[in-house]
């Protein structure tokens, strides 16, 4: 389970992280910031690919797994070679954008598009309330939200080296991150209110399961992965409006820590109980 959680979080975070460069694509941020983020996303994606290609699987044996004898953690990717292709596309896009070439940011959006298809392919065998569409939606939203926590923190930290950079750049990123978290909060509320989960062959309302002892991780995921980061966004936004980027960055460090705990809990709920939150 730990392998599956780590691989899933690394792949979705590293693969979708470059999308956040679009938030400030028109802002005059030095290219070193872009390079750092491209490298960060590629390194984390590479760790995820390493897990699904070189580490023994926790899933079924190769004879029962994907064609060709490959094995991979169930619910992460069904064909490890697809993850390698994904990493190759990410490295190629990073190399192209490294020297500020035309349409560099647009090129960085290609690997996340490939990655979404790879993640959907891997989730095909994961039973989840709402089916494959719900599992894919929560995985993509979760990856974007976790990446947003890191991106806003990195951008806030960048102000230490670029003190004259307008604070509205950070304010914009925090606002977009808050929107993503709000969407996730609405999604979670809808799933808990109307969704169903099958436990031990018995189908029961998700809201009843969430109120049981087994549903403890639902509230851990909801609090650390969505509610707490959303509160931090409000406080960090206020700090930015007060021109205190250091205070905002300190708060965003808290958001990153909470988001990691929350995302791991979200993936545990998905893989263990099929909760597409």
C-alpha positions as CSV (number, residue, x, y, z in Angstrom):
1,X,0.0,0.0,0.0
2,X,2.8,2.4,0.9
3,X,4.3,1.8,-2.6
4,X,1.1,2.5,-4.3
5,X,0.4,5.6,-2.3
6,X,3.9,7.0,-3.0
7,X,3.9,6.2,-6.7
8,X,0.5,7.6,-7.2
9,X,1.3,10.9,-5.4
10,X,4.6,11.3,-7.1
11,X,3.2,10.7,-10.6
12,X,0.2,12.9,-10.3
13,X,2.2,15.7,-8.6
14,X,5.3,15.7,-10.8
15,X,3.3,15.1,-14.0
16,X,0.7,17.9,-13.4
17,X,3.0,20.4,-11.7
18,X,4.1,22.2,-15.0
19,X,0.4,23.3,-15.5
20,X,0.9,25.9,-12.7
21,X,3.4,27.7,-14.9
22,X,0.4,28.9,-16.9
23,X,-0.9,30.9,-13.9
24,X,2.0,33.4,-14.2
25,X,2.9,32.9,-17.8
26,X,2.3,36.6,-18.7
27,X,4.1,37.9,-15.6
28,X,7.7,39.2,-15.7
29,X,9.2,36.5,-13.5
30,X,12.8,35.7,-14.3
31,X,13.4,32.5,-16.3
32,X,15.4,30.9,-13.5
33,X,12.1,30.4,-11.6
34,X,10.6,28.6,-14.6
35,X,13.7,26.4,-14.9
36,X,13.5,25.4,-11.2
37,X,9.9,24.4,-11.5
38,X,10.5,22.4,-14.6
39,X,13.3,20.6,-12.9
40,X,11.2,20.0,-9.8
41,X,8.4,18.5,-11.7
42,X,10.6,16.2,-13.7
43,X,12.5,15.0,-10.7
44,X,9.4,14.1,-8.7
45,X,7.8,12.4,-11.8
46,X,11.1,10.5,-12.3
47,X,10.8,9.2,-8.7
48,X,7.3,8.0,-9.5
49,X,8.4,6.3,-12.7
50,X,11.2,4.7,-10.7
51,X,8.7,3.2,-8.3
52,X,6.5,1.7,-10.9
53,X,9.3,0.3,-13.1
54,X,12.0,-0.9,-10.7
55,X,10.4,-1.6,-7.4
56,X,8.6,-5.0,-7.0
57,X,4.8,-4.7,-7.3
58,X,2.4,-5.0,-4.5
59,X,-0.3,-6.0,-7.0
60,X,-0.9,-9.4,-8.7
61,X,2.0,-11.4,-10.1
62,X,3.2,-10.8,-13.6
63,X,1.2,-13.9,-14.9
64,X,-2.0,-12.1,-13.8
65,X,-0.9,-8.6,-14.6
66,X,-0.6,-6.6,-17.8
67,X,0.5,-8.3,-21.1
68,X,4.2,-8.8,-21.6
69,X,4.8,-9.9,-18.0
70,X,5.3,-6.4,-16.6
71,X,4.2,-5.7,-13.1
72,X,3.2,-2.4,-11.5
73,X,1.4,-1.3,-8.4
74,X,-2.3,-1.9,-8.9
75,X,-4.2,1.3,-9.3
76,X,-1.2,3.4,-10.4
77,X,-0.2,2.4,-14.0
78,X,-1.1,-0.7,-15.8
79,X,1.9,-0.6,-18.2
80,X,5.1,0.7,-16.8
81,X,6.5,1.6,-20.2
82,X,3.7,4.2,-20.5
83,X,5.2,5.9,-17.5
84,X,8.6,5.9,-19.1
85,X,7.1,7.5,-22.2
86,X,5.5,10.1,-20.0
87,X,8.8,10.9,-18.3
88,X,10.5,11.2,-21.7
89,X,7.8,13.7,-22.8
90,X,8.3,15.7,-19.6
91,X,12.1,15.8,-20.0
92,X,11.7,16.7,-23.7
93,X,9.4,19.6,-22.8
94,X,11.7,20.8,-20.0
95,X,14.7,20.7,-22.4
96,X,12.8,22.7,-25.0
97,X,11.6,25.3,-22.5
98,X,15.0,25.5,-20.7
99,X,16.3,28.2,-23.0
100,X,13.1,30.3,-23.3
101,X,12.1,29.1,-26.7
102,X,8.9,30.2,-28.4
103,X,5.8,28.5,-27.0
104,X,7.8,27.1,-24.2
105,X,5.0,27.2,-21.6
106,X,2.6,25.6,-24.2
107,X,5.1,22.8,-24.6
108,X,5.1,22.2,-20.9
109,X,1.3,21.5,-21.1
110,X,1.9,18.5,-23.3
111,X,3.3,16.1,-20.7
112,X,0.4,16.7,-18.2
113,X,-2.0,15.8,-21.1
114,X,-0.1,12.6,-21.7
115,X,0.0,12.0,-18.0
116,X,-3.7,12.2,-17.5
117,X,-4.2,9.5,-20.1
118,X,-1.6,7.3,-18.3
119,X,-3.3,7.8,-14.9
120,X,-6.7,7.0,-16.4
121,X,-5.3,3.8,-17.9
122,X,-3.9,2.8,-14.6
123,X,-7.1,3.5,-12.7
124,X,-9.1,1.3,-15.0
125,X,-8.8,-1.6,-12.6
126,X,-9.5,0.3,-9.4
127,X,-13.1,-0.1,-8.2
128,X,-14.4,3.2,-7.1
129,X,-17.7,4.8,-6.2
130,X,-18.8,6.6,-9.4
131,X,-16.6,4.5,-11.6
132,X,-13.5,5.3,-13.6
133,X,-14.6,8.9,-14.3
134,X,-14.9,9.7,-10.6
135,X,-11.6,8.0,-9.8
136,X,-9.8,9.9,-12.6
137,X,-11.4,13.2,-11.6
138,X,-10.3,13.0,-8.0
139,X,-6.8,11.9,-9.0
140,X,-6.3,14.8,-11.3
141,X,-7.8,17.3,-8.9
142,X,-5.7,15.9,-6.1
143,X,-2.5,16.2,-8.2
144,X,-3.3,19.7,-9.3
145,X,-4.1,20.7,-5.7
146,X,-0.9,19.2,-4.2
147,X,1.2,20.8,-7.0
148,X,-0.5,24.1,-6.3
149,X,0.5,24.1,-2.7
150,X,4.1,23.6,-3.7
151,X,4.0,26.1,-6.6
152,X,2.6,28.9,-4.4
153,X,5.2,28.2,-1.7
154,X,8.1,28.2,-4.2
155,X,6.8,31.4,-5.8
156,X,6.5,33.0,-2.3
157,X,10.1,31.9,-1.6
158,X,11.3,33.4,-4.8
159,X,10.4,36.9,-3.5
160,X,13.5,36.6,-1.2
161,X,15.6,36.9,-4.3
162,X,13.3,39.3,-6.2
163,X,12.1,41.7,-3.6
164,X,10.9,44.3,-6.2
165,X,8.7,41.8,-7.9
166,X,5.0,42.8,-7.7
167,X,3.1,41.0,-5.0
168,X,0.1,40.6,-7.3
169,X,1.9,37.6,-8.9
170,X,1.8,35.7,-5.7
171,X,-1.7,36.9,-5.0
172,X,-2.9,35.5,-8.3
173,X,-1.3,32.1,-7.7
174,X,-2.9,31.9,-4.3
175,X,-6.3,32.8,-5.7
176,X,-6.1,30.1,-8.3
177,X,-5.0,27.6,-5.7
178,X,-8.0,28.6,-3.5
179,X,-10.3,28.0,-6.5
180,X,-8.9,24.5,-7.0
181,X,-9.4,23.7,-3.3
182,X,-13.0,25.1,-3.4
183,X,-13.8,22.9,-6.3
184,X,-12.4,19.9,-4.4
185,X,-14.4,20.8,-1.3
186,X,-17.6,21.0,-3.4
187,X,-16.7,17.6,-5.0
188,X,-16.0,16.0,-1.6
189,X,-19.3,17.3,-0.1
190,X,-21.3,16.0,-3.1
191,X,-19.7,12.6,-3.0
192,X,-20.1,12.2,0.8
193,X,-23.7,13.4,0.6
194,X,-24.8,11.3,-2.4
195,X,-22.2,8.7,-3.0
196,X,-22.2,5.0,-2.0
197,X,-19.4,2.7,-1.1
198,X,-19.2,-1.1,-1.1
199,X,-17.6,-2.6,2.0
200,X,-17.4,-6.4,2.4
201,X,-19.9,-6.9,-0.4
202,X,-22.4,-4.6,1.3
203,X,-23.3,-1.3,-0.3
204,X,-23.8,1.6,2.1
205,X,-24.2,5.4,1.8
206,X,-20.8,7.1,1.9
207,X,-22.0,9.5,4.6
208,X,-22.7,6.6,6.9
209,X,-19.3,5.1,6.2
210,X,-17.7,8.5,6.9
211,X,-19.2,8.6,10.3
212,X,-17.9,5.1,11.2
213,X,-14.5,4.3,12.7
214,X,-13.3,3.0,9.3
215,X,-14.2,6.3,7.8
216,X,-11.7,8.2,9.9
217,X,-9.3,8.8,7.0
218,X,-12.1,10.6,5.1
219,X,-12.0,13.4,7.6
220,X,-8.2,13.4,7.9
221,X,-8.1,13.7,4.1
222,X,-10.8,16.4,4.0
223,X,-9.2,18.5,6.8
224,X,-5.5,18.3,5.8
225,X,-6.0,18.1,2.1
226,X,-8.7,20.7,1.5
227,X,-10.0,22.6,4.6
228,X,-6.7,23.6,6.2
229,X,-5.0,24.6,3.0
230,X,-8.1,26.7,2.1
231,X,-7.9,28.5,5.4
232,X,-4.2,29.1,4.8
233,X,-4.9,30.5,1.4
234,X,-7.2,33.1,3.0
235,X,-4.6,34.1,5.6
236,X,-1.8,34.1,3.0
237,X,-3.9,36.2,0.6
238,X,-4.4,38.7,3.4
239,X,-0.7,38.8,4.1
240,X,0.0,39.4,0.4
241,X,-2.4,42.3,0.4
242,X,-0.5,43.7,3.3
243,X,2.7,43.4,1.3
244,X,4.1,40.8,3.6
245,X,5.3,38.1,1.3
246,X,7.5,36.5,3.9
247,X,4.5,35.9,6.2
248,X,2.5,34.5,3.2
249,X,5.4,32.2,2.4
250,X,5.6,30.9,6.0
251,X,1.9,30.2,5.9
252,X,2.2,28.4,2.5
253,X,4.8,26.1,4.1
254,X,2.1,24.9,6.4
255,X,-0.2,24.4,3.4
256,X,2.4,22.2,1.7
257,X,2.8,20.0,4.8
258,X,-1.0,19.7,5.3
259,X,-1.5,18.9,1.6
260,X,1.0,16.1,1.6
261,X,-0.8,14.4,4.6
262,X,-4.2,15.1,3.0
263,X,-3.3,13.7,-0.4
264,X,-1.8,10.5,1.0
265,X,-5.1,10.1,3.0
266,X,-7.2,10.7,-0.1
267,X,-5.3,8.1,-2.1
268,X,-5.6,5.6,0.8
269,X,-9.4,6.1,0.8
270,X,-9.4,5.5,-3.0
271,X,-7.2,2.4,-3.1
272,X,-8.6,0.8,0.1
273,X,-12.3,1.7,-0.1
274,X,-12.9,3.0,-3.6
275,X,-13.8,6.5,-2.2
276,X,-13.4,8.9,-5.1
277,X,-13.0,12.0,-2.9
